[in-house]
Amino acid sequence: MFARFFIERPVLANVLALVIVLLGGVALFVLPVAQYPPLTPPTIQVTANYPGANAQTLMDTVALPIEQQVNGVEGMLYMQSTCTADGRYTLTVTFQVGTDLDLAQVLVQNRISAASAQLPNPVQQQGVTTKKRSTAILQIVTLTSADDAYDALFLSNFATLRLRDRLARVDGVSDVNVFGIGEYSMRVWLNPDEMRQRSLMPSDVISVIQQQNQWVAAGQLAMPPAPSGQERQTTIEVASALATPEEFANIIVKFDSSNQGEITRIRDIGRVELGAKSYSQFFKLNGHVAGGIAIYQLPDANALSTANRVKTVMEELAHDFPPGLEYSIPFDTTTFVRASVDEVYDTLFETGLLVLVVIVLFLQNLRATLVPATTVPVTIIGAFAAMAALGFSVNL
């Protein structure tokens, strides 16, 4: 009875078939494609830095108050954290499958805000970040120098300043992490013997540097209300923040009025140099120093499209690279995805061809073969529309 309705109305049947093909074709290009289906629970990552702290101090002062607040957040399955010897803290909160990550991020951020008052001041100044991030790396982009003209510090810092922010804005990218030595930093090396002779502690040097190395709002001259006849208003600019090792070395640490006005500067108790913020990690490619950039994908993003956009952005940025600097993508999970998708297309074509041959052999009539031959692609393409409506993805 149901089939007779469409047999008697061939125009309606053809229109419905075209609509199904159209919807399936559109859905095929918007369905997410990834290496693995989203069977793993979604995660939220919390990171914090405590400069100069060891793992035990980090656990007692940072991990404990944060985890006490985050524990029991709605939809959470479990959480795990790491504290490193260079003062880095990472907390990964795992939620139930199907949890809205945007809502989960807000819930975790609210818990972090409640714990922020208990954190040490250096941690509060550095900030505690909360991000939704896939646990798997999509791609790793490397920066290398063919003739080793650039050291590891330059490569890592170049990736941080020139590439990370641009790649983080790519559609489908959840986070970008730079591997290598790290960013440039002004390092002050103190001499314990000289410090002891002058009765100084490292905290004294830190306090002085913080006081003398900061931006100062000096104000303006002739601000309103100004006397009548005052025609100009001038902004005062004060050279406050320090930039070179020589300027840091000239900072006065102590003035002793009882010892003929002796002045102690940082250069008298140590040395200052422009180096790396941390030397706890390094990155190499084929035995040569390199800078690495890990690209993380959003949970619902299309892996192939995201990887293509990352490659396009890197090609654009490469035009502004200094001479001798090259980039490559040695790790790319979409290579397997592309090969699998190509195999799926080949299988669909071969299957459709075999079905057509079988139908022709059994019916022995080309005209009678047209009806089932057109039904097969309509059902296959229409299946993509049903997958999109039910929230499935083209995972392999």
N, C-alpha and C positions, 0 to 999 in steps of 0.2 A: 504493500500500500504506500509506504513512504517512498520507495524507489519509483513507483508509477507517477507520483506527483512531479518529480523532476524529469521523467521521461516525456511526459506530456507538455512540459514547459522547458524546452531546450535552451531558449534565450536566457531564462532565469538561472539555469544551471551553469551556463557559460559565464554569466556575470559573477555568480558566486565563486566560481573557480578562479576567475581573474582577481577578485578581491582577496581570496585566500593567498594566492601567489604574491600579490602586492604586499600584503601584511607580513607574510613570511620573509619576503626579500628585504623589507625594511628592518624587521627584527633581527635578521642575520647579521647586520652591520652594527647593531647596538648591543648585542649580547656580550657579556664579559667573557674574555678568554684568558685562562691562566694555566700554569703547568699542572696544578693540582686543584681539585674542587675544594670549596671552603668548608672542609670538615673539621679543621682545627678551630678551637675557640678563639675569639678575637681578644686582643691584648691592648692594654694601655701602659705606656712606659713613662716613668717618672725619673728624672735625673737631677742631680745636685752636685756641686763642687765645694770642697772645703780645702783651700790651699794650705799645704803644710801639715795636714793631719794624716795619721796613719790609719790602717784599717780598723783597729780597735777603737780609736777615738771617733772615727766616723760612725761606727756601729752604735756607740753609746750616745752620741750627741745628735746624730742626724737620722739614722735608720730607725732607732727605737721610737722617737715621738711620731715620725711619719707613719710607720707601720701600725702603731697603736690606733691612729686615727683612721687609716684606710681600711683596716681589717673590718670585715663585715659590711662593706659597701654593697648596695643592692645589685644582685645578679652576679656577684663574684664567685668564682670557683676556688681559686687559690692564688697565691702571690709568691714570688721569689725575688731575692735581692742579692746584689754583690757590692762589696766594699773593697776598693783597691788601695794599695799602699801610697798612691799619689793623690789621694783625696777625692776620688770619683765614686759617686754612689748611684746605683741604677736599681730601680724597682720595677718589675714587670707584673702587672695585675692582669690575671686571666679571667675572662667572663664566659658565661654560658653561650653556646652556639645560638646565633640569632639575635643576640643583644644589640641594641642600637648603640653604635660606638660613640656617636655625638653625645647622647645622653650619658653614657658611661664616663666619657671624658669630663663632662660637667660635674658629675657626682664625685669623681676622684679629685678634681680641682677644688671642690668645696671642702673636702676632707683635708687636703693639703693646706688650704688657707687657715683652717682651724689649728693646724700644727705649726704654722710658720712662726708664731710668737715664741715657741719653745726652742727654735733653732738658733745656733750661734750667729752672731752678727756677720761674720764673713760669708756664711752660707746665704743669709738674707740679702746681702749686697750682691752676691753672684746670681741669686735667683734660683727658684726651683721650677723646672719646666715639666709640663704634662702634655704628652702627645699620643695620638693613636697611630700605631705603626705595626705593619706586618712583621712577623718574626723572620721572614725569609727575605734575602737580598735579591732584588731583580737584576741589577747590573753592577759591575765595578768598573769605573773609569780610572785609568792610570795616566799620570803625567811623567814623562821621562825626558832626558836630555841625551841626544845621540852621542855627543862627545863629552858627557859628564861636565858640561859647563856650569850647571846649576846644582847646588847641593840639596840635601833632603829638606833642610829648613826652608829654602826658597820655594821648592816645589809644593810643600804642604801649605805654606802661607799663601802662595799664589792661588791654590785651589780654594782656600778659605775666603780670600778677599774677592776673587774675580769669578769664581765658578759656582760656589755653593748656593748663594742666594738666587742666582739665575736658575739653577737646576731645581731648586726647591719650589719655584713658581710654575714648573711644568705641570700640566694637567695630568692627574693620575699619580703623581709622586707624593708620598706622605712625609718622607724625611730624607735628608741627605747627611751622611756622616763622613768626615774627612779622616783618613788614616795617615799616619806618619808622625814626624817629630812634633809638629804642632805650630802654633802661631809665634810670631816674633814677640819677645818680651825683654824688658830691661832687667838684667840679673845683677844683683849686688852680692859680691862674695866678701864676707867679713873675716877678718883675722882675729882669732880668739885671743891671742897674746896682746895685741894692741887694744882690743876691747877691754881686757882685764886691767891693763895698766890705767885706763881712763875711767874705770868703774862704769862701764856701759853694758847694757843688755841689748839683745836683738830687738826686743820690743821698743826700746828707745829709738832705734834707727827707723823702725817701721812707722812709729808715730810721727817722727819728723818728716819722713818722706810723704806721708799722707797729708800733713799740714802744708807743706811747701809745694806739692805737686797737685794742684787742683785749679779748676777754672773758677775765676772770680768775676762776679757781676759788679763792675766798678760804678755803674750808674751813668748819669748824664749831667751836663752843665746847662744851666738856664732852663730847667724843666718848669713847666707851668705849675703854679702861678709865678710868672716872671715879672720883673719890674717893667714899667712902660718904656718903650724904646728898645727893648731887647729883641733883636731880630733873628738871632741864631740859637740853635739848640744842638749841642754837640754830645755825641756818645763817647764815653771814655773807654778806651781799649787798653787792657793791662796784659802784658806777656806773663801769664801765670803758669800754665802747664808746661812741664819740661819735656824735651824731646830727644836730646842727645846724651850719650854717656858722660861727656864732659860736664854738662849741666847738672846731672845727678851727682857726679863726683864732687861738685862744688857746694853741695848742700851742707849747711852748718848743722852739726849734730849737738855740739856742746860749747858753751862759753864759760870759761873759768876765770872769774874776776879776781880770785885770790892768788892766781898763779900768773901775774902780770898780763891778765887779759888773754890767756891762751885760747885760741879758737881751734876746735876739732871739726874737720870736715870728713865726709865719707871717704875721700881718697886717702886720708890719714889712717883709717882703720880697715881698709879693704880696697877692692877694685870693682869697677862697674864696666859691664860689657853688654852689647846687644846680642842676645842669644835666643834660645827656644824657651817657650813657657814650660815645657816638660820634656825630659829625655827618657821617659819610661817606655816609649814604644818607637818602633821604626818600621818602614815599609820598603820592600825591595821587589823588583821585577827582573827576573832572569839575571840575578846577581848584581844589578845596578840599583842605586838609590832611586826612589820614585815617590810620587805622591798618589795616594789612592782615595777615590771617592765612591762610597757605597750608596746606591740608589735603592730606596725602599718604596714599594708600591702600596697604594691605598687598597684596602681589602676588596672593594667592589669595582676596582678599575680594570680596564682591559689591558692585559700585559703587553700584547703586541703593539697596540696603539701607543701605550706609554713608552715602550722601548724605542719606537720609531721617533716619537717626539724628542726624547732625550738625545738620540743620534743627530737629529736635525739641529737642535740647540748647540750641541758640541761642534758641529761643522761651522755654525755661524760664529761661535766664540773663538774657534781656532784661527780665524783670520786676524785676530788681534794678539795672538801669542807672540812673545819675543822670539828672536831668531834662535833656532836650535831646540825649541821646546815642542814636543810632540805629545799626542794623546792616543790612547788605544783602549779598546774594551775587551780585555782578555776573558772576562767572566760574564756570560749572558745566558740567563735561563730561558730566554725566548727562542734560542736556537733549537731546543728540543720541541718547543711548542710549534714553531714554524714547520719543522719536519713532520710533526704529527698531523697538523692541519692539512699539509700537502697530501699525506697518505689518506686522510679522510676524503678529500676531494677525488683522489684517484679511485678509491674504493667505491664511492658513490657513482662515478662514471661507469666503472666496470660492472657494478651491480645492475644499474639501469640498462646497460647494453645487454647483459645476460638475460634479464627479465624480458626485454623486447624480443630477443631471439627465441626464447621459450614460447612466448605467446604466439609468434608467427608460426612456429613449428606445429603447435597444437591446433590453432584455428585455421591455418592454411588459407587465410584471407587477409589481405593487407588492409582493406577497409574496415573489417571487424576488429583489426588490431589497434586502430586509432583510439578507440574509447579507452581500453585499459592502458594504452601507452601514454595517453595524456593524464590519466588518473595518477600514475606513479609519481611524476614530478610535483603534481599539485599536493599530494599527501606529504611528500618529503619536505617541500618548502613550507607548507602550512604548519608542519610540526614545529618550525622555529618560532612562529607566532604564538603557538601554545606554550612553548618553553618560556618566552618572554612574559606572557601573561601570568604564568605560575611562578615566576621568579627564578627560573633555572639559568644556568650559564653553560657556555660551550666549553666544558672542561674535559680534559683528556686523561 
